[in-house]
Amino acid sequence: MPLLTLQSVSKSFGRSKAVDEVSAAIERGEFFGLLGPSGCGKTTTLRMIAGLEAPDTGSIHFDNLDITNLPAERRGFGMVFQNYALFPHLNVFENVAFGLRAGVRTGSDSDRVTPAEIKDKVGHALELVQLPDFDNRPVDELSGGQQQRVAIARAIAIEPALLLFDEPLSNLDVALREETRSELRSLVNRLNLTAVYVTHDQEEAFALCDRIAVMHQGRIMQVGAPREIYDQPANARVAKFLGRNNLIRAMRLTSTNDPVTRFRTIEGGHTLRVSATHDQLMQLPVNKPCLLAIRPEAIEISTAQVRDSNEENEMLAHVEQIEFSGATTTLRLDANGLKLEVLILDTNILTVYEECVVTLKSDRIRLLPEK
């Protein structure tokens, strides 16, 4: 039984529908991501889970209880905001203790936490985020990374039933962001918490989340493990959003009964052998345009001196541009009008305008639905 369930949840602001019939199920102990570009509805979805926004339609259930109309302070959820939302007039201790003093975890005035318990819980939370001696520090004297840790300490001090993150690392520099996300995942695991994490950063989502819901225009387009949605995108929009992808327009040449499925690219006229399921082929008649997708790292290149290549999935190309990125290099190629991006490790393998042979691995080419 899922710990948290969203059932056909929708939310509009004026005439704009921010979230449109979103349904999702988050398991106990899962680190679940909401991933998508700005304005896709991921933060509004998170705020409805938190109780900061009320859905127009649909329902939200937590631990078999309908919490759709339950006030935020009675849900017992911890939340870390993008701008940390710390109180500048309070020191670190009082910021972390705020939820405990307000009775957020219990939601009851009759079950307040005692001063001694507050001291112990705040101290433990600050230890967990590696700020044990920062109790009396003014928060406006802390660095961005330290303020972010204080915000996390405040969220976990109440021993939340669910931990919610709204792009908490977006204000940190690259090095600190990578360090902090590793610590964050380790912390959530140690405390055995369930978390919902909003981000627009694919790399961040892949590093942190067990499963990811990819959102666009208020809808969930695909839910799956990071490797699953990366290797098997549900449609062209998911394929383009999740890292770089070569999207190739093509026409199917062979019938459903043929043992090998072949396509001809519209740009360049190349023949490609593609691994596709029977169900996919049944929805795609012969000679109907479609999209094929292949990741830049799934394309092989050879510098062999070949003037012509007629092998399936193999084509002659020349280098138009070389982009060095440190550990990897991106080659932009032209294969008789078909533009391709290839990711390689050897930075000295080719030069601009040089010819090469390109091979597209058939088991890494994905047939995408028309819509």
Buried (B, 14 or more C-beta within 10 A) or exposed (E): EBBBBBBEBBBBEEEEBBBBBBEBBBEEEBBBBBBBEEBBBBBBBBBBBBBBBEBBBBBBBBEEEEBBEBEBBBBBBBBBBBEBEBEEEBBBBBBBBBBBEBBBBBBEEEEBBEEEEBBEBBBBBBEBBEBEEBBEBEBEEBEEBBBBBBBBBBBBBBBBBBBBBBBBBBBBEEEBBBEBBEBBBEBBEEEEBBBBBBBBBBEBBBBBBBBBBBBBBBBBBBBBEBEEBBBEBBBBBBBEBBBEBBEBEBBBBBEBEEEEBBBBBBBBEBBBBBBBEEEBBEEBEEEEEBBBBBBBBBBBBEEEEEEEBEEBBBBBBBBEEBEEEEEBBBBBBBBEEBBBBBBBEEEEBBEEEEBBBBBBBBEBBBBBEEE
